Amino acid sequence: MTKYVMIYYGHEDPQEDTMDLWGKWFASFEEKIVDWGNPFSKGFEITSNQTSPIKPEDYPATGYSVIETETFAEAEPIAKHCPSPEGLRLYETFIIE
């Protein structure tokens, strides 16, 4: 089994119909969820020289979830049905031994 981190982008004010879409989407793959995740609030870009807030116009990540599937082919359709108009980014994780 492989874990995938789904990183969400974009922001919508929570409306009842939008929350319903997200709830139905999560319910469609609930057995594959390892970590439901959380929304993000403020973001910062940190380098050795400076710390700067990430501005909304810089398209910041807005949250994450972690799923576990047998293959990428199983994870991809889950990501494609995300109700976010901006979609998401899907990252495969691996274990360093």
PDB file as gemmi writes it, atoms N, CA and C in Angstrom:
CRYST1    1.000    1.000    1.000  90.00  90.00  90.00 P 1                      
ATOM      1  N   MET A   1       0.844  -1.182   0.000  1.00  0.00           N  
ATOM      2  CA  MET A   1       0.000   0.000   0.000  1.00  0.00           C  
ATOM      3  C   MET A   1       0.890   1.246   0.000  1.00  0.00           C  
ATOM      4  N   THR A   2       0.432   2.257  -0.682  1.00  0.00           N  
ATOM      5  CA  THR A   2       1.170   3.516  -0.780  1.00  0.00           C  
ATOM      6  C   THR A   2       0.321   4.643  -0.227  1.00  0.00           C  
ATOM      7  N   LYS A   3       0.963   5.538   0.514  1.00  0.00           N  
ATOM      8  CA  LYS A   3       0.271   6.714   1.033  1.00  0.00           C  
ATOM      9  C   LYS A   3       0.473   7.873   0.077  1.00  0.00           C  
ATOM     10  N   TYR A   4      -0.598   8.646  -0.086  1.00  0.00           N  
ATOM     11  CA  TYR A   4      -0.575   9.835  -0.923  1.00  0.00           C  
ATOM     12  C   TYR A   4      -1.087  11.012  -0.107  1.00  0.00           C  
ATOM     13  N   VAL A   5      -0.380  12.129  -0.222  1.00  0.00           N  
ATOM     14  CA  VAL A   5      -0.803  13.361   0.437  1.00  0.00           C  
ATOM     15  C   VAL A   5      -1.506  14.210  -0.611  1.00  0.00           C  
ATOM     16  N   MET A   6      -2.727  14.610  -0.288  1.00  0.00           N  
ATOM     17  CA  MET A   6      -3.481  15.498  -1.168  1.00  0.00           C  
ATOM     18  C   MET A   6      -3.381  16.903  -0.586  1.00  0.00           C  
ATOM     19  N   ILE A   7      -2.839  17.827  -1.352  1.00  0.00           N  
ATOM     20  CA  ILE A   7      -2.698  19.217  -0.926  1.00  0.00           C  
ATOM     21  C   ILE A   7      -3.737  20.040  -1.683  1.00  0.00           C  
ATOM     22  N   TYR A   8      -4.588  20.735  -0.931  1.00  0.00           N  
ATOM     23  CA  TYR A   8      -5.663  21.525  -1.523  1.00  0.00           C  
ATOM     24  C   TYR A   8      -5.226  22.975  -1.705  1.00  0.00           C  
ATOM     25  N   TYR A   9      -5.790  23.610  -2.729  1.00  0.00           N  
ATOM     26  CA  TYR A   9      -5.491  25.008  -3.049  1.00  0.00           C  
ATOM     27  C   TYR A   9      -6.793  25.765  -3.254  1.00  0.00           C  
ATOM     28  N   GLY A  10      -6.714  27.080  -3.166  1.00  0.00           N  
ATOM     29  CA  GLY A  10      -7.888  27.913  -3.380  1.00  0.00           C  
ATOM     30  C   GLY A  10      -8.674  28.070  -2.091  1.00  0.00           C  
ATOM     31  N   HIS A  11      -9.558  29.032  -2.082  1.00  0.00           N  
ATOM     32  CA  HIS A  11     -10.364  29.281  -0.880  1.00  0.00           C  
ATOM     33  C   HIS A  11     -11.795  29.573  -1.273  1.00  0.00           C  
ATOM     34  N   GLU A  12     -12.694  28.953  -0.561  1.00  0.00           N  
ATOM     35  CA  GLU A  12     -14.116  29.223  -0.724  1.00  0.00           C  
ATOM     36  C   GLU A  12     -14.679  29.502   0.648  1.00  0.00           C  
ATOM     37  N   ASP A  13     -15.585  30.469   0.734  1.00  0.00           N  
ATOM     38  CA  ASP A  13     -16.286  30.659   1.994  1.00  0.00           C  
ATOM     39  C   ASP A  13     -17.194  29.454   2.198  1.00  0.00           C  
ATOM     40  N   PRO A  14     -17.160  28.853   3.386  1.00  0.00           N  
ATOM     41  CA  PRO A  14     -17.952  27.643   3.607  1.00  0.00           C  
ATOM     42  C   PRO A  14     -19.452  27.915   3.478  1.00  0.00           C  
ATOM     43  N   GLN A  15     -20.045  27.341   2.465  1.00  0.00           N  
ATOM     44  CA  GLN A  15     -21.488  27.402   2.238  1.00  0.00           C  
ATOM     45  C   GLN A  15     -22.035  25.990   2.452  1.00  0.00           C  
ATOM     46  N   GLU A  16     -23.293  25.890   2.824  1.00  0.00           N  
ATOM     47  CA  GLU A  16     -23.874  24.577   3.114  1.00  0.00           C  
ATOM     48  C   GLU A  16     -23.765  23.630   1.923  1.00  0.00           C  
ATOM     49  N   ASP A  17     -24.049  24.115   0.706  1.00  0.00           N  
ATOM     50  CA  ASP A  17     -23.981  23.236  -0.462  1.00  0.00           C  
ATOM     51  C   ASP A  17     -22.545  22.811  -0.761  1.00  0.00           C  
ATOM     52  N   THR A  18     -21.597  23.713  -0.560  1.00  0.00           N  
ATOM     53  CA  THR A  18     -20.184  23.381  -0.768  1.00  0.00           C  
ATOM     54  C   THR A  18     -19.723  22.343   0.254  1.00  0.00           C  
ATOM     55  N   MET A  19     -20.085  22.546   1.507  1.00  0.00           N  
ATOM     56  CA  MET A  19     -19.702  21.598   2.557  1.00  0.00           C  
ATOM     57  C   MET A  19     -20.327  20.226   2.292  1.00  0.00           C  
ATOM     58  N   ASP A  20     -21.533  20.205   1.747  1.00  0.00           N  
ATOM     59  CA  ASP A  20     -22.194  18.952   1.402  1.00  0.00           C  
ATOM     60  C   ASP A  20     -21.414  18.218   0.314  1.00  0.00           C  
ATOM     61  N   LEU A  21     -20.938  18.954  -0.703  1.00  0.00           N  
ATOM     62  CA  LEU A  21     -20.130  18.339  -1.764  1.00  0.00           C  
ATOM     63  C   LEU A  21     -18.856  17.715  -1.204  1.00  0.00           C  
ATOM     64  N   TRP A  22     -18.184  18.455  -0.334  1.00  0.00           N  
ATOM     65  CA  TRP A  22     -16.956  17.931   0.281  1.00  0.00           C  
ATOM     66  C   TRP A  22     -17.263  16.703   1.119  1.00  0.00           C  
ATOM     67  N   GLY A  23     -18.337  16.739   1.894  1.00  0.00           N  
ATOM     68  CA  GLY A  23     -18.716  15.588   2.725  1.00  0.00           C  
ATOM     69  C   GLY A  23     -18.991  14.354   1.893  1.00  0.00           C  
ATOM     70  N   LYS A  24     -19.702  14.516   0.784  1.00  0.00           N  
ATOM     71  CA  LYS A  24     -19.994  13.383  -0.102  1.00  0.00           C  
ATOM     72  C   LYS A  24     -18.712  12.855  -0.744  1.00  0.00           C  
ATOM     73  N   TRP A  25     -17.825  13.777  -1.118  1.00  0.00           N  
ATOM     74  CA  TRP A  25     -16.566  13.356  -1.731  1.00  0.00           C  
ATOM     75  C   TRP A  25     -15.744  12.528  -0.736  1.00  0.00           C  
ATOM     76  N   PHE A  26     -15.573  13.034   0.484  1.00  0.00           N  
ATOM     77  CA  PHE A  26     -14.824  12.270   1.496  1.00  0.00           C  
ATOM     78  C   PHE A  26     -15.483  10.924   1.785  1.00  0.00           C  
ATOM     79  N   ALA A  27     -16.798  10.875   1.835  1.00  0.00           N  
ATOM     80  CA  ALA A  27     -17.511   9.623   2.107  1.00  0.00           C  
ATOM     81  C   ALA A  27     -17.267   8.590   1.006  1.00  0.00           C  
ATOM     82  N   SER A  28     -17.001   9.059  -0.224  1.00  0.00           N  
ATOM     83  CA  SER A  28     -16.815   8.136  -1.350  1.00  0.00           C  
ATOM     84  C   SER A  28     -15.512   7.330  -1.266  1.00  0.00           C  
ATOM     85  N   PHE A  29     -14.576   7.751  -0.439  1.00  0.00           N  
ATOM     86  CA  PHE A  29     -13.313   7.012  -0.290  1.00  0.00           C  
ATOM     87  C   PHE A  29     -12.879   6.929   1.180  1.00  0.00           C  
ATOM     88  N   GLU A  30     -13.824   6.997   2.073  1.00  0.00           N  
ATOM     89  CA  GLU A  30     -13.558   7.038   3.514  1.00  0.00           C  
ATOM     90  C   GLU A  30     -12.642   5.914   3.995  1.00  0.00           C  
ATOM     91  N   GLU A  31     -12.792   4.714   3.435  1.00  0.00           N  
ATOM     92  CA  GLU A  31     -11.984   3.576   3.881  1.00  0.00           C  
ATOM     93  C   GLU A  31     -10.515   3.712   3.499  1.00  0.00           C  
ATOM     94  N   LYS A  32     -10.190   4.641   2.626  1.00  0.00           N  
ATOM     95  CA  LYS A  32      -8.797   4.856   2.196  1.00  0.00           C  
ATOM     96  C   LYS A  32      -8.125   6.019   2.930  1.00  0.00           C  
ATOM     97  N   ILE A  33      -8.874   6.717   3.774  1.00  0.00           N  
ATOM     98  CA  ILE A  33      -8.321   7.875   4.476  1.00  0.00           C  
ATOM     99  C   ILE A  33      -7.473   7.428   5.659  1.00  0.00           C  
ATOM    100  N   VAL A  34      -6.223   7.875   5.672  1.00  0.00           N  
ATOM    101  CA  VAL A  34      -5.295   7.601   6.768  1.00  0.00           C  
ATOM    102  C   VAL A  34      -5.317   8.768   7.752  1.00  0.00           C  
ATOM    103  N   ASP A  35      -5.388   9.974   7.209  1.00  0.00           N  
ATOM    104  CA  ASP A  35      -5.413  11.205   8.010  1.00  0.00           C  
ATOM    105  C   ASP A  35      -6.354  12.169   7.305  1.00  0.00           C  
ATOM    106  N   TRP A  36      -7.471  12.504   7.969  1.00  0.00           N  
ATOM    107  CA  TRP A  36      -8.450  13.412   7.367  1.00  0.00           C  
ATOM    108  C   TRP A  36      -7.820  14.758   7.054  1.00  0.00           C  
ATOM    109  N   GLY A  37      -6.763  15.118   7.770  1.00  0.00           N  
ATOM    110  CA  GLY A  37      -6.068  16.364   7.530  1.00  0.00           C  
ATOM    111  C   GLY A  37      -6.739  17.530   8.223  1.00  0.00           C  
ATOM    112  N   ASN A  38      -6.343  18.711   7.811  1.00  0.00           N  
ATOM    113  CA  ASN A  38      -6.849  19.957   8.372  1.00  0.00           C  
ATOM    114  C   ASN A  38      -6.687  21.061   7.357  1.00  0.00           C  
ATOM    115  N   PRO A  39      -7.482  22.112   7.508  1.00  0.00           N  
ATOM    116  CA  PRO A  39      -7.233  23.290   6.684  1.00  0.00           C  
ATOM    117  C   PRO A  39      -6.024  24.038   7.222  1.00  0.00           C  
ATOM    118  N   PHE A  40      -5.396  24.810   6.359  1.00  0.00           N  
ATOM    119  CA  PHE A  40      -4.283  25.657   6.770  1.00  0.00           C  
ATOM    120  C   PHE A  40      -4.792  27.074   6.981  1.00  0.00           C  
ATOM    121  N   SER A  41      -4.132  27.808   7.850  1.00  0.00           N  
ATOM    122  CA  SER A  41      -4.425  29.230   7.987  1.00  0.00           C  
ATOM    123  C   SER A  41      -3.252  29.991   7.388  1.00  0.00           C  
ATOM    124  N   LYS A  42      -2.590  30.780   8.161  1.00  0.00           N  
ATOM    125  CA  LYS A  42      -1.465  31.578   7.650  1.00  0.00           C  
ATOM    126  C   LYS A  42      -0.323  30.681   7.191  1.00  0.00           C  
ATOM    127  N   GLY A  43       0.320  31.086   6.105  1.00  0.00           N  
ATOM    128  CA  GLY A  43       1.478  30.369   5.603  1.00  0.00           C  
ATOM    129  C   GLY A  43       2.671  31.303   5.518  1.00  0.00           C  
ATOM    130  N   PHE A  44       3.850  30.736   5.680  1.00  0.00           N  
ATOM    131  CA  PHE A  44       5.074  31.525   5.630  1.00  0.00           C  
ATOM    132  C   PHE A  44       6.108  30.811   4.777  1.00  0.00           C  
ATOM    133  N   GLU A  45       6.838  31.588   3.994  1.00  0.00           N  
ATOM    134  CA  GLU A  45       7.989  31.077   3.267  1.00  0.00           C  
ATOM    135  C   GLU A  45       9.212  31.435   4.098  1.00  0.00           C  
ATOM    136  N   ILE A  46       9.967  30.406   4.476  1.00  0.00           N  
ATOM    137  CA  ILE A  46      11.110  30.616   5.364  1.00  0.00           C  
ATOM    138  C   ILE A  46      12.382  30.145   4.671  1.00  0.00           C  
ATOM    139  N   THR A  47      13.353  31.041   4.593  1.00  0.00           N  
ATOM    140  CA  THR A  47      14.667  30.702   4.076  1.00  0.00           C  
ATOM    141  C   THR A  47      15.682  31.022   5.166  1.00  0.00           C  
ATOM    142  N   SER A  48      16.944  30.752   4.905  1.00  0.00           N  
ATOM    143  CA  SER A  48      17.958  31.071   5.909  1.00  0.00           C  
ATOM    144  C   SER A  48      18.108  32.573   6.104  1.00  0.00           C  
ATOM    145  N   ASN A  49      17.617  33.372   5.139  1.00  0.00           N  
ATOM    146  CA  ASN A  49      17.782  34.822   5.206  1.00  0.00           C  
ATOM    147  C   ASN A  49      16.558  35.589   5.677  1.00  0.00           C  
ATOM    148  N   GLN A  50      15.363  35.008   5.481  1.00  0.00           N  
ATOM    149  CA  GLN A  50      14.165  35.782   5.817  1.00  0.00           C  
ATOM    150  C   GLN A  50      12.942  34.894   5.994  1.00  0.00           C  
ATOM    151  N   THR A  51      11.932  35.458   6.603  1.00  0.00           N  
ATOM    152  CA  THR A  51      10.618  34.845   6.734  1.00  0.00           C  
ATOM    153  C   THR A  51       9.600  35.822   6.157  1.00  0.00           C  
ATOM    154  N   SER A  52       8.793  35.337   5.212  1.00  0.00           N  
ATOM    155  CA  SER A  52       7.798  36.193   4.567  1.00  0.00           C  
ATOM    156  C   SER A  52       6.444  35.487   4.582  1.00  0.00           C  
ATOM    157  N   PRO A  53       5.365  36.228   4.845  1.00  0.00           N  
ATOM    158  CA  PRO A  53       4.038  35.617   4.759  1.00  0.00           C  
ATOM    159  C   PRO A  53       3.717  35.256   3.313  1.00  0.00           C  
ATOM    160  N   ILE A  54       2.986  34.169   3.121  1.00  0.00           N  
ATOM    161  CA  ILE A  54       2.530  33.789   1.789  1.00  0.00           C  
ATOM    162  C   ILE A  54       1.220  34.518   1.540  1.00  0.00           C  
ATOM    163  N   LYS A  55       1.178  35.321   0.490  1.00  0.00           N  
ATOM    164  CA  LYS A  55       0.008  36.144   0.178  1.00  0.00           C  
ATOM    165  C   LYS A  55      -1.025  35.323  -0.595  1.00  0.00           C  
ATOM    166  N   PRO A  56      -2.301  35.659  -0.456  1.00  0.00           N  
ATOM    167  CA  PRO A  56      -3.339  34.933  -1.204  1.00  0.00           C  
ATOM    168  C   PRO A  56      -3.094  34.900  -2.711  1.00  0.00           C  
ATOM    169  N   GLU A  57      -2.543  35.948  -3.261  1.00  0.00           N  
ATOM    170  CA  GLU A  57      -2.285  35.975  -4.701  1.00  0.00           C  
ATOM    171  C   GLU A  57      -1.142  35.046  -5.114  1.00  0.00           C  
ATOM    172  N   ASP A  58      -0.398  34.511  -4.134  1.00  0.00           N  
ATOM    173  CA  ASP A  58       0.677  33.556  -4.422  1.00  0.00           C  
ATOM    174  C   ASP A  58       0.169  32.121  -4.450  1.00  0.00           C  
ATOM    175  N   TYR A  59      -1.182  31.944  -4.423  1.00  0.00           N  
ATOM    176  CA  TYR A  59      -1.826  30.645  -4.545  1.00  0.00           C  
ATOM    177  C   TYR A  59      -1.345  29.677  -3.458  1.00  0.00           C  
ATOM    178  N   PRO A  60      -1.574  30.023  -2.195  1.00  0.00           N  
ATOM    179  CA  PRO A  60      -1.094  29.166  -1.120  1.00  0.00           C  
ATOM    180  C   PRO A  60      -1.900  27.872  -0.985  1.00  0.00           C  
ATOM    181  N   ALA A  61      -1.261  26.866  -0.419  1.00  0.00           N  
ATOM    182  CA  ALA A  61      -1.969  25.634  -0.065  1.00  0.00           C  
ATOM    183  C   ALA A  61      -2.960  25.969   1.050  1.00  0.00           C  
ATOM    184  N   THR A  62      -4.125  25.333   1.021  1.00  0.00           N  
ATOM    185  CA  THR A  62      -5.160  25.636   2.013  1.00  0.00           C  
ATOM    186  C   THR A  62      -5.519  24.457   2.908  1.00  0.00           C  
ATOM    187  N   GLY A  63      -4.920  23.291   2.671  1.00  0.00           N  
ATOM    188  CA  GLY A  63      -5.191  22.141   3.533  1.00  0.00           C  
ATOM    189  C   GLY A  63      -4.604  20.872   2.959  1.00  0.00           C  
ATOM    190  N   TYR A  64      -4.810  19.774   3.679  1.00  0.00           N  
ATOM    191  CA  TYR A  64      -4.262  18.485   3.238  1.00  0.00           C  
ATOM    192  C   TYR A  64      -5.109  17.340   3.777  1.00  0.00           C  
ATOM    193  N   SER A  65      -4.966  16.186   3.158  1.00  0.00           N  
ATOM    194  CA  SER A  65      -5.475  14.901   3.641  1.00  0.00           C  
ATOM    195  C   SER A  65      -4.491  13.840   3.180  1.00  0.00           C  
ATOM    196  N   VAL A  66      -4.498  12.679   3.837  1.00  0.00           N  
ATOM    197  CA  VAL A  66      -3.629  11.572   3.444  1.00  0.00           C  
ATOM    198  C   VAL A  66      -4.503  10.345   3.196  1.00  0.00           C  
ATOM    199  N   ILE A  67      -4.285   9.713   2.028  1.00  0.00           N  
ATOM    200  CA  ILE A  67      -4.998   8.475   1.718  1.00  0.00           C  
ATOM    201  C   ILE A  67      -3.989   7.363   1.484  1.00  0.00           C  
ATOM    202  N   GLU A  68      -4.466   6.123   1.478  1.00  0.00           N  
ATOM    203  CA  GLU A  68      -3.611   4.978   1.210  1.00  0.00           C  
ATOM    204  C   GLU A  68      -4.322   4.083   0.207  1.00  0.00           C  
ATOM    205  N   THR A  69      -3.644   3.791  -0.905  1.00  0.00           N  
ATOM    206  CA  THR A  69      -4.199   2.941  -1.948  1.00  0.00           C  
ATOM    207  C   THR A  69      -3.140   1.960  -2.431  1.00  0.00           C  
ATOM    208  N   GLU A  70      -3.587   0.987  -3.194  1.00  0.00           N  
ATOM    209  CA  GLU A  70      -2.658   0.000  -3.751  1.00  0.00           C  
ATOM    210  C   GLU A  70      -1.774   0.610  -4.834  1.00  0.00           C  
ATOM    211  N   THR A  71      -2.361   1.479  -5.662  1.00  0.00           N  
ATOM    212  CA  THR A  71      -1.638   2.026  -6.809  1.00  0.00           C  
ATOM    213  C   THR A  71      -2.024   3.485  -7.041  1.00  0.00           C  
ATOM    214  N   PHE A  72      -1.213   4.157  -7.856  1.00  0.00           N  
ATOM    215  CA  PHE A  72      -1.549   5.513  -8.274  1.00  0.00           C  
ATOM    216  C   PHE A  72      -2.854   5.508  -9.071  1.00  0.00           C  
ATOM    217  N   ALA A  73      -3.057   4.477  -9.872  1.00  0.00           N  
ATOM    218  CA  ALA A  73      -4.277   4.374 -10.682  1.00  0.00           C  
ATOM    219  C   ALA A  73      -5.531   4.355  -9.812  1.00  0.00           C  
ATOM    220  N   GLU A  74      -5.414   3.925  -8.581  1.00  0.00           N  
ATOM    221  CA  GLU A  74      -6.536   3.944  -7.645  1.00  0.00           C  
ATOM    222  C   GLU A  74      -6.665   5.312  -6.968  1.00  0.00           C  
ATOM    223  N   ALA A  75      -5.557   6.001  -6.751  1.00  0.00           N  
ATOM    224  CA  ALA A  75      -5.571   7.311  -6.082  1.00  0.00           C  
ATOM    225  C   ALA A  75      -5.993   8.441  -7.024  1.00  0.00           C  
ATOM    226  N   GLU A  76      -5.603   8.346  -8.278  1.00  0.00           N  
ATOM    227  CA  GLU A  76      -5.864   9.429  -9.229  1.00  0.00           C  
ATOM    228  C   GLU A  76      -7.346   9.781  -9.380  1.00  0.00           C  
ATOM    229  N   PRO A  77      -8.256   8.809  -9.546  1.00  0.00           N  
ATOM    230  CA  PRO A  77      -9.664   9.186  -9.695  1.00  0.00           C  
ATOM    231  C   PRO A  77     -10.247   9.835  -8.439  1.00  0.00           C  
ATOM    232  N   ILE A  78      -9.729   9.465  -7.289  1.00  0.00           N  
ATOM    233  CA  ILE A  78     -10.174  10.125  -6.048  1.00  0.00           C  
ATOM    234  C   ILE A  78      -9.838  11.606  -6.141  1.00  0.00           C  
ATOM    235  N   ALA A  79      -8.596  11.897  -6.516  1.00  0.00           N  
ATOM    236  CA  ALA A  79      -8.156  13.289  -6.631  1.00  0.00           C  
ATOM    237  C   ALA A  79      -8.940  14.039  -7.709  1.00  0.00           C  
ATOM    238  N   LYS A  80      -9.227  13.382  -8.818  1.00  0.00           N  
ATOM    239  CA  LYS A  80      -9.938  14.038  -9.919  1.00  0.00           C  
ATOM    240  C   LYS A  80     -11.351  14.470  -9.537  1.00  0.00           C  
ATOM    241  N   HIS A  81     -11.941  13.812  -8.560  1.00  0.00           N  
ATOM    242  CA  HIS A  81     -13.307  14.141  -8.159  1.00  0.00           C  
ATOM    243  C   HIS A  81     -13.371  15.137  -6.999  1.00  0.00           C  
ATOM    244  N   CYS A  82     -12.239  15.700  -6.636  1.00  0.00           N  
ATOM    245  CA  CYS A  82     -12.211  16.707  -5.573  1.00  0.00           C  
ATOM    246  C   CYS A  82     -13.132  17.864  -5.942  1.00  0.00           C  
ATOM    247  N   PRO A  83     -13.991  18.313  -5.014  1.00  0.00           N  
ATOM    248  CA  PRO A  83     -14.926  19.387  -5.344  1.00  0.00           C  
ATOM    249  C   PRO A  83     -14.312  20.787  -5.434  1.00  0.00           C  
ATOM    250  N   SER A  84     -13.038  20.919  -5.130  1.00  0.00           N  
ATOM    251  CA  SER A  84     -12.398  22.230  -5.233  1.00  0.00           C  
ATOM    252  C   SER A  84     -12.272  22.636  -6.695  1.00  0.00           C  
ATOM    253  N   PRO A  85     -12.707  23.843  -7.060  1.00  0.00           N  
ATOM    254  CA  PRO A  85     -12.551  24.298  -8.450  1.00  0.00           C  
ATOM    255  C   PRO A  85     -11.085  24.342  -8.887  1.00  0.00           C  
ATOM    256  N   GLU A  86     -10.180  24.531  -7.933  1.00  0.00           N  
ATOM    257  CA  GLU A  86      -8.753  24.592  -8.248  1.00  0.00           C  
ATOM    258  C   GLU A  86      -8.111  23.210  -8.267  1.00  0.00           C  
ATOM    259  N   GLY A  87      -8.846  22.177  -7.886  1.00  0.00           N  
ATOM    260  CA  GLY A  87      -8.285  20.838  -7.826  1.00  0.00           C  
ATOM    261  C   GLY A  87      -7.340  20.685  -6.654  1.00  0.00           C  
ATOM    262  N   LEU A  88      -6.420  19.772  -6.783  1.00  0.00           N  
ATOM    263  CA  LEU A  88      -5.452  19.520  -5.720  1.00  0.00           C  
ATOM    264  C   LEU A  88      -4.165  19.006  -6.320  1.00  0.00           C  
ATOM    265  N   ARG A  89      -3.157  18.886  -5.483  1.00  0.00           N  
ATOM    266  CA  ARG A  89      -1.901  18.250  -5.883  1.00  0.00           C  
ATOM    267  C   ARG A  89      -1.771  16.970  -5.085  1.00  0.00           C  
ATOM    268  N   LEU A  90      -1.344  15.917  -5.744  1.00  0.00           N  
ATOM    269  CA  LEU A  90      -1.235  14.595  -5.137  1.00  0.00           C  
ATOM    270  C   LEU A  90       0.234  14.201  -5.100  1.00  0.00           C  
ATOM    271  N   TYR A  91       0.729  13.896  -3.918  1.00  0.00           N  
ATOM    272  CA  TYR A  91       2.126  13.507  -3.750  1.00  0.00           C  
ATOM    273  C   TYR A  91       2.201  12.094  -3.183  1.00  0.00           C  
ATOM    274  N   GLU A  92       2.986  11.244  -3.834  1.00  0.00           N  
ATOM    275  CA  GLU A  92       3.233   9.901  -3.332  1.00  0.00           C  
ATOM    276  C   GLU A  92       4.319   9.972  -2.259  1.00  0.00           C  
ATOM    277  N   THR A  93       4.101   9.280  -1.161  1.00  0.00           N  
ATOM    278  CA  THR A  93       5.113   9.247  -0.112  1.00  0.00           C  
ATOM    279  C   THR A  93       5.905   7.941  -0.232  1.00  0.00           C  
ATOM    280  N   PHE A  94       7.050   7.890   0.425  1.00  0.00           N  
ATOM    281  CA  PHE A  94       7.824   6.668   0.464  1.00  0.00           C  
ATOM    282  C   PHE A  94       8.565   6.589   1.788  1.00  0.00           C  
ATOM    283  N   ILE A  95       8.964   5.393   2.123  1.00  0.00           N  
ATOM    284  CA  ILE A  95       9.657   5.158   3.389  1.00  0.00           C  
ATOM    285  C   ILE A  95      11.149   5.035   3.104  1.00  0.00           C  
ATOM    286  N   ILE A  96      11.944   5.780   3.845  1.00  0.00           N  
ATOM    287  CA  ILE A  96      13.394   5.690   3.736  1.00  0.00           C  
ATOM    288  C   ILE A  96      13.866   4.649   4.755  1.00  0.00           C  
ATOM    289  N   GLU A  97      14.543   3.655   4.275  1.00  0.00           N  
ATOM    290  CA  GLU A  97      15.028   2.608   5.171  1.00  0.00           C  
ATOM    291  C   GLU A  97      16.529   2.638   5.299  1.00  0.00           C  
TER     292      GLU A  97                                                      
END                                                                             
